[in-house]
Amino acid sequence: INAEYMGLAAGGAAGATSLLVAYPLDFAYTRLAADVGKGGSREFTGLGNCLSTIFKKEGVQGLYRGFAPSVAGIILYRAGYFGLYDFSKTLLFKEHSYWAVPLKLGVALCVDILSAMIAYPLDTVRRRIMMQSGRTEKLYSGTLSCFRSIIATEGYGGLYKGAGMNNVRAVASALVLVLYDEFKHLAGNKEAGAKRGH
């Protein structure tokens, strides 16, 4: 199998696996962020209360509401994030050079924004479905129902609400990609030097 495709698959699988473990916390974070007000006007008193309240009302299913679009989104994003960067790197930078680091950062930034924009509609759907947990009246019956409803009432732009602010984080994500790549190169050089020393 081509190394680029392996990178895409590995990135997607890593994202999906981490999401499976962390999803209830991400769910609680989203609900608590939207839970505005003071004292008794708030729906939850904290992280533990949020998780236990939803669990009592809907069980484990309630804590994983929106999981399907979230998995699809993270696979798309991570596959692009790692796979497209590796592909672009091998295409544009044939040999390693520290002078190329700023260019690599630019490529990583473009790759991250592109990956995020591709996956963003699924993230919007995930958040909308998440907000339904614990409530008797539900606006959406599932992922496709949510997509259709957003497009019908808000147009395609509704799927990208908040995408601009989300892309601000791309700078940090791009730095992570490039710094990881550089540290990996340094570690490889040290290992090769140690082998030659023996």
Contacts in CASP RR format, 6 or more apart in sequence:
PFRMAT RR
TARGET T0000
AUTHOR 0000-0000-0000
METHOD contacts of the structure
MODEL  1
INAEYMGLAAGGAAGATSLLVAYPLDFAYTRLAADVGKGGSREFTGLGNC
LSTIFKKEGVQGLYRGFAPSVAGIILYRAGYFGLYDFSKTLLFKEHSYWA
VPLKLGVALCVDILSAMIAYPLDTVRRRIMMQSGRTEKLYSGTLSCFRSI
IATEGYGGLYKGAGMNNVRAVASALVLVLYDEFKHLAGNKEAGAKRGH
3 86 0 8 1.000
4 83 0 8 1.000
4 86 0 8 1.000
4 87 0 8 1.000
4 90 0 8 1.000
7 79 0 8 1.000
7 82 0 8 1.000
7 83 0 8 1.000
7 86 0 8 1.000
8 79 0 8 1.000
8 80 0 8 1.000
8 82 0 8 1.000
8 83 0 8 1.000
8 84 0 8 1.000
9 79 0 8 1.000
10 82 0 8 1.000
11 78 0 8 1.000
11 79 0 8 1.000
11 80 0 8 1.000
11 81 0 8 1.000
11 82 0 8 1.000
11 83 0 8 1.000
12 74 0 8 1.000
12 75 0 8 1.000
12 78 0 8 1.000
12 79 0 8 1.000
12 82 0 8 1.000
13 75 0 8 1.000
14 78 0 8 1.000
14 82 0 8 1.000
15 74 0 8 1.000
15 75 0 8 1.000
15 78 0 8 1.000
16 71 0 8 1.000
16 74 0 8 1.000
16 75 0 8 1.000
16 78 0 8 1.000
18 74 0 8 1.000
19 26 0 8 1.000
19 67 0 8 1.000
19 70 0 8 1.000
19 71 0 8 1.000
19 74 0 8 1.000
20 71 0 8 1.000
23 63 0 8 1.000
23 64 0 8 1.000
23 67 0 8 1.000
23 70 0 8 1.000
24 51 0 8 1.000
24 63 0 8 1.000
24 64 0 8 1.000
25 47 0 8 1.000
26 70 0 8 1.000
27 54 0 8 1.000
27 63 0 8 1.000
27 64 0 8 1.000
27 65 0 8 1.000
27 130 0 8 1.000
27 133 0 8 1.000
28 47 0 8 1.000
28 48 0 8 1.000
28 50 0 8 1.000
28 51 0 8 1.000
30 127 0 8 1.000
30 130 0 8 1.000
30 131 0 8 1.000
31 43 0 8 1.000
31 44 0 8 1.000
31 50 0 8 1.000
31 54 0 8 1.000
31 130 0 8 1.000
31 131 0 8 1.000
31 133 0 8 1.000
32 44 0 8 1.000
32 46 0 8 1.000
32 47 0 8 1.000
32 50 0 8 1.000
34 131 0 8 1.000
35 42 0 8 1.000
35 43 0 8 1.000
35 44 0 8 1.000
35 50 0 8 1.000
36 42 0 8 1.000
43 53 0 8 1.000
44 50 0 8 1.000
44 53 0 8 1.000
51 63 0 8 1.000
53 134 0 8 1.000
54 62 0 8 1.000
54 63 0 8 1.000
54 133 0 8 1.000
54 134 0 8 1.000
55 62 0 8 1.000
55 63 0 8 1.000
57 133 0 8 1.000
57 134 0 8 1.000
58 65 0 8 1.000
58 133 0 8 1.000
58 134 0 8 1.000
62 133 0 8 1.000
62 134 0 8 1.000
63 133 0 8 1.000
65 129 0 8 1.000
65 130 0 8 1.000
65 132 0 8 1.000
65 133 0 8 1.000
66 125 0 8 1.000
66 126 0 8 1.000
66 129 0 8 1.000
66 130 0 8 1.000
66 143 0 8 1.000
68 143 0 8 1.000
69 122 0 8 1.000
69 123 0 8 1.000
69 125 0 8 1.000
69 126 0 8 1.000
69 129 0 8 1.000
69 143 0 8 1.000
69 146 0 8 1.000
70 122 0 8 1.000
70 123 0 8 1.000
70 126 0 8 1.000
72 122 0 8 1.000
73 119 0 8 1.000
73 122 0 8 1.000
73 123 0 8 1.000
73 126 0 8 1.000
74 119 0 8 1.000
76 115 0 8 1.000
76 118 0 8 1.000
76 119 0 8 1.000
76 122 0 8 1.000
77 115 0 8 1.000
77 116 0 8 1.000
77 118 0 8 1.000
77 119 0 8 1.000
78 115 0 8 1.000
79 115 0 8 1.000
80 111 0 8 1.000
80 114 0 8 1.000
80 115 0 8 1.000
80 118 0 8 1.000
81 111 0 8 1.000
81 112 0 8 1.000
81 115 0 8 1.000
81 173 0 8 1.000
81 177 0 8 1.000
82 177 0 8 1.000
84 111 0 8 1.000
84 114 0 8 1.000
84 115 0 8 1.000
85 107 0 8 1.000
85 108 0 8 1.000
85 111 0 8 1.000
85 177 0 8 1.000
88 107 0 8 1.000
88 111 0 8 1.000
89 104 0 8 1.000
89 107 0 8 1.000
89 181 0 8 1.000
92 103 0 8 1.000
92 107 0 8 1.000
93 100 0 8 1.000
93 103 0 8 1.000
93 104 0 8 1.000
96 185 0 8 1.000
98 182 0 8 1.000
101 178 0 8 1.000
101 182 0 8 1.000
104 178 0 8 1.000
104 181 0 8 1.000
105 174 0 8 1.000
105 175 0 8 1.000
105 178 0 8 1.000
106 174 0 8 1.000
108 173 0 8 1.000
108 174 0 8 1.000
108 175 0 8 1.000
108 177 0 8 1.000
108 178 0 8 1.000
109 170 0 8 1.000
109 171 0 8 1.000
109 174 0 8 1.000
111 174 0 8 1.000
111 177 0 8 1.000
112 170 0 8 1.000
112 173 0 8 1.000
112 174 0 8 1.000
112 177 0 8 1.000
113 167 0 8 1.000
113 170 0 8 1.000
116 163 0 8 1.000
116 166 0 8 1.000
116 167 0 8 1.000
116 170 0 8 1.000
117 160 0 8 1.000
117 163 0 8 1.000
117 167 0 8 1.000
120 159 0 8 1.000
120 160 0 8 1.000
120 163 0 8 1.000
120 166 0 8 1.000
121 147 0 8 1.000
121 159 0 8 1.000
121 160 0 8 1.000
123 166 0 8 1.000
124 150 0 8 1.000
124 158 0 8 1.000
124 159 0 8 1.000
124 160 0 8 1.000
124 161 0 8 1.000
125 143 0 8 1.000
125 146 0 8 1.000
125 147 0 8 1.000
125 150 0 8 1.000
125 159 0 8 1.000
128 139 0 8 1.000
128 140 0 8 1.000
128 146 0 8 1.000
128 150 0 8 1.000
129 140 0 8 1.000
129 142 0 8 1.000
129 143 0 8 1.000
129 146 0 8 1.000
132 138 0 8 1.000
132 139 0 8 1.000
132 140 0 8 1.000
139 146 0 8 1.000
139 149 0 8 1.000
140 146 0 8 1.000
140 149 0 8 1.000
147 159 0 8 1.000
150 158 0 8 1.000
150 159 0 8 1.000
151 158 0 8 1.000
151 159 0 8 1.000
154 161 0 8 1.000
END
